[in-house]
Amino acid sequence: MHRVDTQSSWATSEVDAFAPQAPLEIGTFGEAAQRPGDLVDLHESIANLLAAEGNWRLAYAHINAALRLARDAHFVSPLIPEQYRREVDELRKAHAAAVDASLRDALTATYNRRYLDQRLGDLSADRSSTGAGIAVALVDLDHFKLVNDTHGHLVGDSVLRQLVALLQNGLPNGSFCARYGGEEFVLVLPNVTARQAVVTLERARRRVDGHGWSAIAPELHITVSAGLVHLTAADLPRMGAECQLRRADDLLYAAKRAGRNAVAYRISGAIRIAGLDDNCR
């Protein structure tokens, strides 16, 4: 975003002003903030995040606040120190909330693709954080189009929200779920062995299969299929996040070819189906 000053005209440069760029770190605005210029930075950063989410009304309000603060080139602030500290604190909270919202899926409140790309990229680049290895699973809701066609999209939305809760339940520490798109979700499990990853995914599959879906709609039953990739820390330098997701996608189709409601993974290059080729059930 352009730095706000008394000569800038935000109203005629919305697109350029909100060109995608890394948001300011939350910790940037700590108790060390000593000048009203920090308020300008906060307002600009919040406006950037809100605009990226399409919340133009609030973004405009924050950019206007930044313009008002910047109008005096010498930042002669009418605020007394205590008022200034309160405003900085309120803006820090608003900034943190805007950052979190920019990384969340609006429907399910789980993480979104943006967070997945950032976090998985970081994990793939930092072998010290993966320990025993990292597992990436692409999970797809079976026959979801039929659910929407039969029960309606409101029921479909409820199914997606409940599915996220079931997938997140029982994940190892440090693991997370992200919505990949539509009815597809990604589970990322750092610092797990291949065996632990298979057991975790198979338990999640069984949890979904055994859930009382009829509470959402009569005769409703939901299952998922998943493709699971496990990499050791030594594998990561030659296989980035995009490659991991592509391999998980290939295995997802193997799970569907096996009849759906299944978890597919590889052992020594051979495709296995959890519960059929092992004792994970």
C-alpha positions in Angstrom: 0.0 0.0 0.0 1.2 3.5 -0.7 2.3 5.4 2.4 -0.5 7.9 3.4 0.5 11.5 3.2 -1.4 14.8 2.7 -0.9 14.6 -1.1 -2.2 11.1 -1.6 -5.7 10.4 -3.1 -6.8 7.0 -1.9 -10.2 7.4 -3.5 -8.7 7.2 -7.0 -6.2 4.4 -6.4 -8.0 1.7 -4.6 -6.7 -1.2 -6.7 -3.1 -0.1 -6.5 -3.3 0.8 -2.9 -4.5 -2.7 -2.0 -2.2 -4.7 -4.2 -1.4 -8.0 -2.4 1.6 -7.8 -0.1 2.6 -9.3 3.2 0.7 -7.8 6.2 2.5 -6.1 8.9 3.4 -8.4 11.8 1.1 -8.1 14.8 4.0 -7.8 17.1 5.2 -4.7 15.3 2.7 -2.6 17.3 3.7 -3.4 20.8 4.0 -1.2 23.9 7.1 0.3 22.3 4.9 2.4 20.0 5.8 6.0 20.8 4.4 8.1 18.0 1.1 8.9 16.2 2.7 7.6 13.0 2.3 4.1 14.4 -1.5 4.7 14.3 -1.2 5.5 10.6 0.7 2.3 10.0 -2.0 0.3 11.9 -4.9 1.9 10.1 -3.2 1.3 6.7 -2.4 -2.4 7.5 -6.0 -3.0 8.8 -7.4 -1.3 5.6 -5.1 -3.6 3.5 -6.4 -6.7 5.2 -10.0 -5.7 5.0 -9.8 -4.8 1.4 -8.2 -8.1 0.5 -11.3 -9.7 2.0 -13.6 -7.4 0.0 -14.7 -5.4 3.1 -14.4 -2.1 1.3 -16.6 0.0 3.7 -14.4 -0.7 6.7 -11.3 -0.5 4.7 -12.3 3.0 3.5 -13.0 4.1 7.1 -9.5 3.0 8.2 -7.8 4.7 5.3 -9.7 7.9 6.0 -8.6 7.7 9.6 -5.0 7.3 8.4 -5.4 10.4 6.1 -6.7 12.5 9.0 -3.7 11.5 11.2 -1.2 12.1 8.4 -2.7 15.5 7.4 -0.3 17.3 9.8 3.1 16.6 8.4 4.7 16.9 11.8 2.1 14.6 13.5 1.0 17.2 16.0 -1.3 14.9 17.9 -4.3 16.2 19.9 -4.2 13.0 21.9 -2.8 13.0 25.4 -0.6 9.9 26.2 -3.2 7.8 27.9 -5.7 8.4 25.0 -3.0 7.5 22.6 -2.1 4.2 24.4 -5.8 3.2 24.4 -6.2 3.9 20.7 -3.1 1.9 19.9 -4.3 -1.0 22.0 -7.7 -0.9 20.3 -6.1 -0.8 16.9 -3.7 -3.6 17.7 -6.7 -5.8 18.6 -8.5 -4.8 15.4 -5.3 -5.6 13.4 -5.0 -9.0 15.1 -8.6 -9.8 14.3 -8.2 -8.7 10.7 -5.1 -10.8 10.3 -6.9 -13.9 11.7 -10.0 -13.3 9.5 -7.8 -13.0 6.4 -6.5 -16.6 7.1 -9.9 -18.2 7.9 -12.5 -19.7 5.6 -15.7 -17.7 6.0 -18.1 -20.7 6.1 -16.3 -23.2 8.2 -14.0 -20.9 10.3 -11.1 -23.3 9.6 -8.0 -22.1 7.9 -8.1 -21.1 4.2 -5.9 -21.7 1.2 -3.9 -18.6 1.9 -2.9 -19.9 5.4 -2.3 -23.4 4.0 0.1 -22.1 1.3 2.0 -20.0 3.8 2.2 -22.5 6.6 3.0 -25.6 4.5 5.6 -23.7 2.6 7.2 -22.7 5.9 7.1 -26.2 7.3 8.6 -27.6 4.1 11.5 -25.1 4.2 12.3 -25.7 7.9 13.3 -29.3 8.5 13.9 -28.7 12.1 10.2 -28.2 12.7 9.1 -31.5 11.1 10.9 -33.9 13.4 9.9 -37.5 12.5 8.4 -36.2 9.2 5.4 -34.4 7.9 2.1 -35.8 6.6 -0.2 -34.0 4.2 -3.7 -35.4 3.5 -6.2 -34.2 0.9 -9.7 -35.1 2.2 -12.7 -35.0 -0.1 -16.4 -35.4 0.9 -17.9 -38.2 -1.1 -20.8 -37.5 -3.4 -21.2 -33.9 -2.0 -23.0 -32.7 -5.1 -25.7 -35.3 -4.4 -26.0 -34.0 -0.9 -26.6 -30.4 -2.2 -29.0 -31.6 -4.9 -31.0 -33.8 -2.5 -31.1 -31.7 0.7 -30.2 -28.2 -0.5 -27.2 -25.9 0.0 -28.0 -24.9 3.6 -27.8 -28.6 4.6 -24.6 -28.8 2.6 -23.1 -25.8 4.5 -24.0 -27.5 7.8 -22.3 -30.7 6.6 -19.1 -28.8 5.8 -19.0 -27.1 9.2 -19.6 -30.4 11.0 -17.0 -32.2 8.9 -14.4 -29.6 9.9 -15.2 -30.2 13.6 -14.8 -34.0 13.1 -11.6 -33.7 11.1 -10.0 -31.4 13.7 -11.0 -33.6 16.6 -8.0 -35.7 17.6 -5.3 -34.1 15.5 -1.8 -34.2 17.0 -0.4 -31.0 18.5 0.8 -28.6 15.9 -1.4 -30.1 13.2 -4.1 -28.1 11.4 -7.0 -28.3 8.9 -7.5 -26.0 6.0 -10.2 -25.7 3.4 -8.6 -26.4 0.0 -11.7 -25.5 -2.1 -15.3 -26.6 -2.3 -15.7 -29.9 -0.4 -11.9 -30.6 -0.2 -9.9 -30.1 2.9 -6.2 -30.5 3.7 -4.8 -31.9 7.0 -1.2 -31.1 7.8 0.5 -33.1 10.5 4.1 -32.1 11.4 6.4 -34.3 13.4 4.6 -37.6 12.9 5.7 -41.0 11.6 4.1 -42.6 8.6 2.3 -45.0 10.9 1.0 -42.2 13.2 -0.3 -40.4 10.1 -2.2 -43.4 8.7 -3.7 -44.2 12.1 -4.8 -40.5 12.5 -6.4 -40.3 9.1 -8.1 -43.7 9.4 -9.6 -42.7 12.8 -10.8 -39.4 11.2 -12.4 -41.3 8.4 -14.2 -43.7 10.8 -15.3 -40.7 12.9 -17.0 -39.1 9.9 -18.5 -42.5 8.8 -20.0 -43.1 12.3 -21.3 -39.6 13.0 -25.0 -39.1 13.4 -25.6 -37.1 10.3 -29.4 -37.7 10.4 -29.5 -34.9 13.0 -28.8 -32.5 10.2 -31.2 -34.1 7.6 -33.2 -37.4 7.7 -31.4 -40.3 6.1 -28.3 -38.2 5.5 -25.0 -40.2 5.7 -21.6 -38.7 4.9 -18.3 -40.4 4.2 -14.9 -39.0 3.1 -12.0 -40.3 0.9 -8.4 -39.2 1.6 -5.0 -39.3 -0.1 -2.1 -39.3 2.4 1.5 -38.4 1.8 4.2 -38.8 4.4 7.7 -37.3 4.0 10.7 -37.6 6.2 12.7 -34.5 7.0 15.4 -35.7 4.5 12.7 -35.8 1.7 11.6 -32.2 2.1 14.4 -30.4 0.2 13.4 -32.2 -3.0 9.7 -32.1 -2.5 8.0 -28.7 -1.9 4.5 -28.0 -0.8 3.0 -28.0 -4.3 4.5 -31.4 -5.0 3.2 -32.8 -1.7 -0.4 -31.6 -2.5 -0.1 -33.1 -6.0 0.9 -36.5 -4.7 -1.9 -36.4 -2.1 -4.3 -35.6 -4.9 -3.1 -38.6 -6.9 -3.7 -40.8 -3.8 -7.1 -39.3 -3.2 -8.2 -40.6 -6.6 -6.8 -44.0 -5.7 -9.0 -44.0 -2.6 -12.0 -43.1 -4.8 -11.2 -45.9 -7.2 -11.1 -48.3 -4.2 -14.8 -47.5 -3.6 -14.6 -44.3 -1.6 -14.9 -44.0 2.2 -11.2 -44.9 2.3 -7.7 -43.6 3.0 -5.0 -44.3 0.4 -1.2 -44.0 1.1 2.1 -45.4 -0.2 4.5 -47.8 1.4 7.7 -48.5 -0.6 6.1 -47.1 -3.7 3.0 -49.4 -3.5 -0.5 -47.9 -2.9 -2.2 -49.2 0.2 -5.7 -48.7 1.5 -6.0 -48.2 5.3 -7.9 -51.0 7.0 -7.7 -53.3 4.0 -3.9 -53.6 3.7 -3.1 -53.0 7.3 -4.6 -53.2 10.8 -5.4 -49.5 11.3 -9.2 -50.0 11.7 
